[in-house]
Amino acid sequence: HPIYREMKMARVFSKKYYALLIKNIERAHHIIVYNDILKKRLRGHLSCLSRIKVIFSGIETKRFSKKKQRKDKKLTILFPGRIDDPAKGFEFLLKVFRRLRKEHAHVRLLITGKTDFGEEGIETTGWVPHSQMPDIYNCADICVVPSLWEEPFGIAALEAMASSLPVVASSVGGLKRIIQHKKTGFLISPGNKGKFYKSLKELVINQDLRKEMGKKGKTRAEKYSW
């Protein structure tokens, strides 16, 4: 992935780069971070720095709350992320979905990417500008965010909740602060295939649970409205 090549060329893991980074952070009068996890981490490295403020990100919830009549009634699990970035956990999700589809052939996986898998049950939208994402969420019944790294916030999960979708996500970073486990979705330890499968299956077979979590998720999302 280009971002990793860029990081390697910049030598971001070298001692010199690290020393420069710390030096410049220490010069700051104030530092703004996405979540309290980053705040604690920075304070752990920079005990002398106390002026760190947590300001959560947000979304325009009204853009995602407008529902249109769906033409396609397939039960759809949406992966709104980059499939070419290993940290987003798509390869892991793909194995979980294939297992799920063996038992529930009516379920499809919708991906916001360009890759054509040529596999029944897996559909791609191609590249989608952010302005059209509300329509993509409107085509789904469940959203999944299987990140393997510490997501700083989790905008996609929040957009899905604003769209009244239950979210099954990794219990990492900012996602742990947005999603309420067993209320607006499920939080699973990253890479746990068994629990991701179990949670997705529970939502697939229980329409009432999808609606209940979706409703609570929408209310929760309002707390992050700009």
C-alpha positions in Angstrom: 0.0 0.0 0.0 1.3 3.5 -0.9 1.1 4.8 2.7 3.6 2.1 3.9 6.0 2.9 1.1 5.8 6.5 2.0 6.5 5.7 5.7 9.5 3.6 4.8 11.0 6.3 2.5 10.5 8.8 5.3 12.2 6.4 7.8 9.5 7.1 10.3 10.6 4.2 12.5 14.2 5.4 12.8 15.6 6.9 16.0 16.3 10.2 14.3 12.8 10.6 13.1 11.4 9.6 16.5 13.6 12.2 18.3 12.5 14.9 15.8 8.9 14.0 16.4 9.2 14.2 20.2 11.1 17.5 20.0 8.3 19.1 17.9 5.5 17.7 20.0 7.1 19.1 23.1 7.1 22.6 21.5 3.4 22.6 21.1 1.3 24.8 23.4 -1.7 22.6 22.9 -2.4 19.2 21.3 -5.8 18.0 20.0 -6.4 14.3 19.7 -9.4 12.2 18.5 -9.8 10.0 21.6 -8.7 9.5 25.3 -6.6 6.5 24.3 -4.3 8.7 22.3 -4.3 11.2 25.1 -3.1 8.6 27.6 -0.5 7.3 25.2 1.0 10.7 24.6 1.1 11.5 28.3 2.8 8.2 28.9 5.7 9.3 26.6 5.5 13.0 27.5 4.8 13.2 31.2 5.7 16.9 31.3 2.9 17.7 28.7 -0.5 18.2 30.3 -2.2 20.4 27.7 -3.8 17.6 25.6 -7.4 18.1 24.7 -9.8 15.4 23.4 -12.1 16.7 20.7 -14.1 13.9 19.0 -14.8 14.0 15.3 -18.3 14.2 14.0 -20.6 13.9 11.0 -23.6 15.6 9.4 -26.1 13.1 10.7 -29.0 14.5 8.6 -27.2 13.5 5.4 -27.3 9.9 6.5 -30.8 9.8 8.0 -32.8 10.2 4.8 -34.1 6.8 3.7 -35.0 5.9 0.1 -37.1 3.0 -1.1 -34.7 0.1 -1.7 -35.1 -1.8 -5.0 -32.9 -4.7 -4.0 -34.2 -6.6 -1.0 -31.1 -8.8 -0.5 -29.8 -9.0 3.0 -26.6 -7.0 2.7 -23.5 -6.7 4.8 -21.5 -3.6 4.0 -17.7 -3.2 4.2 -17.1 0.5 3.8 -13.3 0.6 3.7 -10.1 0.0 1.7 -9.6 -3.6 0.8 -6.0 -3.1 -0.2 -4.9 -2.0 3.3 -4.2 -5.0 5.5 -4.9 -2.9 8.6 -8.5 -2.6 7.6 -9.0 -6.4 8.1 -10.8 -7.2 4.8 -9.0 -10.5 4.2 -10.0 -11.7 7.6 -13.6 -10.6 7.0 -13.7 -12.4 3.7 -13.1 -15.8 5.4 -15.8 -15.1 7.9 -18.3 -14.1 5.2 -17.6 -17.2 3.1 -18.4 -19.4 6.1 -21.6 -17.4 6.8 -22.8 -17.6 3.2 -22.5 -21.4 3.2 -25.4 -21.4 5.8 -27.2 -18.3 4.5 -27.1 -18.2 0.8 -29.4 -15.1 0.6 -26.7 -12.9 2.2 -24.4 -10.7 0.1 -21.2 -8.7 0.9 -21.1 -5.2 -0.6 -17.7 -3.6 -0.8 -16.8 0.0 -1.7 -13.8 -0.9 -3.9 -12.8 -1.6 -7.5 -11.8 -5.3 -7.3 -14.1 -7.7 -9.1 -14.1 -11.0 -7.2 -16.2 -12.9 -9.7 -17.7 -14.7 -6.7 -21.4 -15.2 -6.1 -22.5 -13.2 -3.1 -19.8 -10.6 -3.3 -20.5 -7.3 -5.0 -18.4 -4.2 -5.4 -19.6 -0.6 -6.0 -16.3 0.7 -7.5 -14.9 3.9 -6.2 -17.6 6.0 -4.5 -17.2 9.7 -3.7 -18.2 10.5 -0.1 -21.2 12.5 -1.3 -22.8 9.3 -2.5 -22.0 7.2 0.6 -25.5 7.9 2.2 -27.0 5.9 -0.7 -24.5 3.0 -0.1 -25.5 2.8 3.5 -29.1 2.8 2.5 -28.5 -0.3 0.5 -27.2 -2.3 3.5 -28.7 -4.0 6.6 -25.5 -4.5 8.6 -22.2 -2.7 8.6 -18.9 -4.4 9.5 -15.6 -2.6 10.5 -13.0 -5.4 11.2 -10.0 -3.2 11.7 -6.8 -4.8 12.9 -5.2 -1.6 14.0 -6.1 1.1 16.6 -8.6 3.2 14.6 -8.2 6.8 15.9 -12.0 7.4 15.6 -14.1 5.3 13.2 -16.1 7.7 10.9 -17.5 4.8 8.8 -19.0 3.2 11.9 -20.6 6.5 13.0 -22.0 7.1 9.5 -23.5 3.6 9.5 -25.2 4.2 12.9 -26.6 7.5 11.6 -28.1 5.4 8.8 -29.8 3.1 11.3 -27.5 0.2 10.7 -26.1 -2.1 13.5 -22.3 -2.3 13.4 -20.1 -5.3 14.0 -16.6 -3.9 14.7 -13.2 -4.6 16.2 -12.9 -3.5 19.8 -10.0 -1.1 19.0 -9.2 2.6 19.3 -12.1 5.1 18.8 -14.5 2.3 17.8 -14.7 1.3 21.5 -16.0 4.8 22.4 -18.5 5.0 19.6 -20.2 1.6 19.5 -22.1 0.3 22.5 -21.6 -3.4 22.8 -24.9 -5.3 22.4 -26.8 -2.1 22.2 -25.9 -0.4 18.9 -23.8 -3.4 17.6 -21.1 -5.8 18.6 -17.5 -5.1 19.6 -15.2 -8.1 19.0 -11.5 -8.6 19.7 -9.6 -7.9 16.4 -9.1 -11.0 14.3 -11.5 -13.3 16.3 -13.2 -15.1 13.4 -15.5 -17.2 15.6 -17.0 -14.2 17.4 -17.3 -12.1 14.3 -19.1 -15.0 12.6 -21.4 -15.5 15.6 -22.3 -11.8 15.8 -23.0 -11.4 12.1 -25.1 -14.6 12.1 -27.1 -13.4 15.0 -28.0 -10.2 13.1 -28.6 -12.0 9.9 -31.3 -14.3 11.4 -32.8 -11.7 13.8 -34.5 -8.9 11.9 -35.9 -7.4 15.1 -32.4 -7.2 16.6 -31.2 -5.4 13.5 -33.9 -2.8 13.8 -33.5 -2.3 17.5 -29.7 -1.9 17.3 -30.1 0.4 14.3 -32.6 2.6 16.1 -30.4 2.9 19.2 -27.4 3.5 16.9 -29.1 6.4 15.2 -29.8 8.0 18.6 -26.2 7.4 19.6 -24.9 9.0 16.4 -26.7 12.2 17.2 -24.3 12.8 20.0 -21.6 13.2 17.4 -23.5 15.5 15.1 -21.6 18.6 14.0 
